[in-house]
Amino acid sequence: MARQEQDLAARIPAVLTMRKELGLEGLVHGLDSVIISTEPGRLEPSAKELLRYTGLSAEAYFEDDSFTTFVLGTKGSASFLIRSRKKGESPFVAVNSAQKTQNLPNTRLETFVFRTTGLDRYVEIQSGRGVRFMTPDINEYPHFRFIQTIPSRYTGNTLGFIEWKGKVGNYAAHTAVTLPLSLKKPPLPHLANIHGLDHTATRVKALGRNDAIIEFMELTNYSFDFAVFVRSLNSITSVARLSKDDYAMVFTSGIEPFREDTDPGPTEMFIHNYGTRVHHMAFQTDHIEDTWDALKKDGMEFLVELVGSEEEGLKQTFSVPSPHTMIVNEYIHRYQGFEGFFTKSNVEMLTRAAGKQ
């Protein structure tokens, strides 16, 4: 067992015990939504791009004192809140600062929002553990209550916790003004093959990999599932899951830290160029061969052709990064009877392809 895995395995039992003893088990559920922040001039292009290349549809468009927001969604998936700040400095400025992000300083997938019950109790317990939130109190909205952590020192992301008390899916604040929803989904038949959010992968530094996984487990009811080592590319892909049917959280890190005097591999080089952040969002996809062909004909470019096979049980591909969000789209299909999550060969080919960015 690798040194990283020995350390992680030794730390996990204490997290599971802590969650049980403090009463955290059962308070945090599955993924409700993700929040993607863009530069103001790229808000509409970002939403249009997702409408054109995924199964998401536009559900709402509003602005309040702080943000202008598009809400996109599809059946059985977390919602996507695509928004731009109207005022104030982003709390993500420090983690957004990297060599290749200078022209998009406010852009990243910022927050993963999880459904909760007993939010007051959750905040009390986590605050007692020293967890820091962006606001001293839970924020009250017409249809939900919400709080989020400060950006993680390991991932740069925040976790949000939402407790619905009214119409589920209505994310508007008290001061929100509904705007005309002029964005239309293109009538492209292949988009019906693209479904909900399967997983996202956050790039984290080699030395922060175990801490990132432990931190995520401490704040949710997720558990570490497995890791795939690609030693030839200095990369580890680690998967945390709530259940086999829920959205999965993936962390990709180097095995060894970035060094100037040697080839760091695509994962550590990405972090060197873009910082710790979400690299890609994976969408469950049917008829993946035909869908991939149709996406290409519609102008989408890819970092790699389809990898995997029906015999192996899995096919996947990566798009080029969005010019508006810097996020890669992954399209993934698991064939009937495939019981796993990834295959090592696919992970290796996709990791290698990411090095083209």
QUIZIDA-V774275 format. One record per pair of residues at least 12 apart in sequence whose ideal C-beta (glycine too) atoms are under 7 Angstrom apart, sorted by the first residue. I is the first residue (numbers start at 1). J is the second residue. Records with the same first field share a line. If there is no record, write none. Layout:
I = J ; J
This chain:
2 = 229
4 = 209 ; 210 ; 236
5 = 227
7 = 210
8 = 210 ; 213 ; 224
11 = 210 ; 214
12 = 224
15 = 214 ; 217 ; 218
22 = 125
23 = 121 ; 125
24 = 125
25 = 221
26 = 221
27 = 116 ; 117 ; 118 ; 121 ; 122
28 = 114 ; 116 ; 122 ; 161 ; 220 ; 221
29 = 114 ; 115 ; 116
30 = 114 ; 115 ; 242 ; 246 ; 247
31 = 78 ; 112 ; 114 ; 247
32 = 78 ; 79 ; 113 ; 114 ; 115 ; 162
33 = 78 ; 79 ; 80 ; 81 ; 113
34 = 78 ; 80 ; 109 ; 111 ; 112 ; 113
35 = 81 ; 83 ; 110 ; 111 ; 113
36 = 80 ; 82 ; 109 ; 110 ; 325
37 = 83 ; 84 ; 85 ; 106 ; 107 ; 108 ; 110
38 = 82 ; 84 ; 107 ; 324 ; 325
39 = 84 ; 104 ; 106 ; 107
40 = 84
42 = 324
43 = 68 ; 82 ; 84
45 = 324
46 = 82 ; 324 ; 325
47 = 70 ; 72 ; 82 ; 183
48 = 183
49 = 322 ; 324
50 = 72 ; 80
51 = 72 ; 183 ; 185 ; 186
52 = 186
53 = 295 ; 300 ; 329
54 = 194 ; 283 ; 329
55 = 74 ; 191 ; 192 ; 194 ; 195 ; 283
56 = 72 ; 73 ; 74 ; 80
57 = 72 ; 73 ; 74 ; 185
58 = 70 ; 72 ; 181 ; 183 ; 185
59 = 71 ; 72 ; 73
60 = 181
61 = 179 ; 181
62 = 172 ; 176 ; 177 ; 178 ; 179
63 = 176 ; 177 ; 179
64 = 173 ; 175 ; 176
65 = 175
66 = 85 ; 86 ; 87 ; 88
67 = 83 ; 84 ; 85 ; 86
68 = 83 ; 84 ; 86
69 = 81 ; 82 ; 83
70 = 82
71 = 171
74 = 195 ; 196
76 = 195 ; 196
77 = 195 ; 196 ; 197
78 = 197 ; 247
79 = 169
81 = 171
85 = 106
90 = 106
91 = 134 ; 150 ; 151
92 = 108 ; 110 ; 151 ; 156
93 = 105
95 = 151 ; 156 ; 275 ; 276
96 = 108 ; 275
97 = 275
98 = 273 ; 274 ; 275
99 = 272 ; 273
100 = 273 ; 274
101 = 274 ; 275
104 = 326
107 = 325 ; 326
108 = 277
109 = 200 ; 278 ; 327
110 = 157 ; 158
111 = 148 ; 157 ; 158 ; 159 ; 160
112 = 157 ; 159 ; 160
113 = 160 ; 162
114 = 159 ; 161 ; 220
115 = 162
116 = 161 ; 162 ; 163
117 = 163
119 = 138 ; 145 ; 161 ; 163
120 = 138
122 = 161
123 = 138 ; 147
131 = 149
132 = 149 ; 150
133 = 147 ; 148 ; 149 ; 150
134 = 148 ; 150
135 = 147
141 = 173 ; 174
142 = 166 ; 172 ; 174
143 = 164 ; 165 ; 166 ; 167 ; 170
144 = 162 ; 163 ; 164 ; 165 ; 166
145 = 163 ; 165
146 = 160 ; 161 ; 162
147 = 161
148 = 160
149 = 219
152 = 212 ; 215
154 = 204 ; 208 ; 211 ; 212 ; 215
155 = 202 ; 204 ; 212 ; 276
156 = 275 ; 276 ; 277
157 = 202
159 = 219
188 = 298
190 = 290 ; 291 ; 294 ; 295
193 = 285 ; 286 ; 287 ; 291
194 = 283 ; 285 ; 291 ; 331
195 = 283 ; 284
196 = 284
197 = 247 ; 281 ; 283
198 = 247 ; 248 ; 282 ; 283 ; 284 ; 332
199 = 247 ; 248 ; 249 ; 250 ; 282
200 = 250 ; 278 ; 280 ; 281 ; 282
201 = 250 ; 252 ; 278 ; 279 ; 280
202 = 251 ; 276 ; 277 ; 278 ; 279
203 = 252 ; 267 ; 270 ; 271 ; 276 ; 277 ; 279
204 = 251 ; 253 ; 276
205 = 253 ; 254 ; 257 ; 271 ; 276
206 = 253 ; 254 ; 255 ; 256 ; 257 ; 268
207 = 257
209 = 236 ; 238 ; 251 ; 253
212 = 251
213 = 238 ; 240 ; 251
216 = 240 ; 249
217 = 240
221 = 242
222 = 240 ; 241 ; 242 ; 249
223 = 240 ; 241
224 = 238 ; 240
225 = 239 ; 240 ; 241
226 = 239
228 = 342 ; 344 ; 347
229 = 255
230 = 347 ; 348 ; 351
231 = 255
233 = 265 ; 266 ; 348 ; 351 ; 352
234 = 254 ; 255 ; 256 ; 264 ; 265 ; 267 ; 268
235 = 252 ; 254 ; 255 ; 265 ; 266 ; 267 ; 351
236 = 252 ; 253 ; 255
237 = 250 ; 252 ; 342 ; 347
238 = 250 ; 251
239 = 341
248 = 341
252 = 267 ; 279
253 = 267
254 = 267 ; 268
258 = 271 ; 272
266 = 351 ; 352 ; 354 ; 355
267 = 351
269 = 355
270 = 354 ; 357
274 = 326
278 = 327
279 = 328 ; 354
280 = 318 ; 327 ; 328 ; 329 ; 330
281 = 327 ; 329 ; 330
282 = 330 ; 332
283 = 329 ; 330 ; 331
284 = 332
285 = 331 ; 332 ; 333
286 = 333
288 = 306 ; 315 ; 331 ; 333
289 = 306
291 = 331
292 = 306 ; 317 ; 331
300 = 319
301 = 319 ; 320
302 = 317 ; 318 ; 319 ; 320
303 = 318 ; 319 ; 320 ; 353 ; 354 ; 356
304 = 317 ; 318 ; 349 ; 350 ; 353
305 = 317
307 = 346 ; 349 ; 350
308 = 343 ; 346
310 = 335
312 = 343
313 = 334 ; 335 ; 337 ; 338 ; 340
314 = 334 ; 335 ; 338 ; 343 ; 346
315 = 333
316 = 330 ; 331 ; 332 ; 346 ; 350
317 = 330 ; 331
318 = 330 ; 350 ; 353 ; 354
321 = 357
